[in-house]
Amino acid sequence: LGDVYKRQPSSNPTPYIIHIKEGTYKEKLLIKKGLDNVILVGDGKDKTILTYDDCQGTYSGADSSLPEAQRRSYTIRIESQRVQIHDLTIENTHQNTNQSGDQAMAVEVKYGSVSFFDCNITGYQDTFLGRDDSARVYAKNCLVEGNVDFIYGASVMLFDHCQINVNREGAAITAPSTAAAAPYGITFLDCEVTSDEVGFNGAKVNNIYLGRAWHYGAKSVWVRCKMPKTLHADGWMANMSDDVVEEKKIFAEWGCTYAGADASARKNGGRLLSDEEAATYTAENIFADVDNIADFTTKYKVESVSYTHLTLPT
């Protein structure tokens, strides 16, 4: 796969589409900066599986002599502009059964603008990292699964009509480190939050949380989402760091439905948005600085174009 990317010029005006046929591929994938306009297309989210099992402190790239990008626990890391990923699963199968060193990313977005459509993005601790505050991430009709802080970071991220599933007791879904000046951080529109009845470690899942602030002007907002009975009445956990700027933090809900406790007793900064505030949470506003917003939030119709067709070997 790395060789394929090398043949794709950074100035390519049309997408370079790579079809990854049905199968399970254990490999760490890096889409490097400058390799723009790449689309990865699987044969279905339950058929094409990209997998790895690294975790922080024990993964194969832990050698400090290696470049930084190789010393991360990701299954896939993206550093380029205008990347779309369709119809496949990206997973990190390392389970966080220890007390430390178990951060295990499936996806890391370092730079650029990256869209996911009809994908499963699954793991345990720290599944999905939007690493840099200049990165923009959009996910539509995806499943994102994990437990400790499993959607996190400084990037502006929007999850649209996705399922967010928690697979361990006591988990916080988000851990934003949004720049203080940024109006939006990690946003969920029309999503469904679910939790396993029994976590992967055998413990019953009774309480989950929407998030906890990691750094700076942490922002995590849920609009018109369906919440499970396991959502704790507090909603939010205490800050993880002393550098969180409380007056810039936004932990909020609006228009959500609840199988259990509603949003009336939120703690740690959680609140309801006003109707006027909620109306600003649109893809157009959240990604106001993204060129060609319609292209960013629309799944490329691969079947309708002529392209160099590559199938990767099993």
Secondary structure, DSSP 8 states (H G I E B T S, - for coil): -HHHHHTS-TT-SS-EEEEE-SEEEE--EEE-TT--SEEEEES-TTTEEEEE---TTTSTT--TTS-GGGSS--SEEE-SSSEEEES-EEEE-----SSSS----SEEE-SSEEEEES-EEE-SSS-EEE-STT-EEEEES-EEEESTT-EEESSEEEEES-EEEE-STT-EEEEE---TT-S--EEEES-EEEE-SB-TTS-B---BEEE---SSS-EEEEES-EE-TTB-TT-B---S-TT--GGG-EEEEES-EESS--GGG--TTEEE--HHHHTT-SHHHHTTTSSSHHHHTS---GGGS-----B---
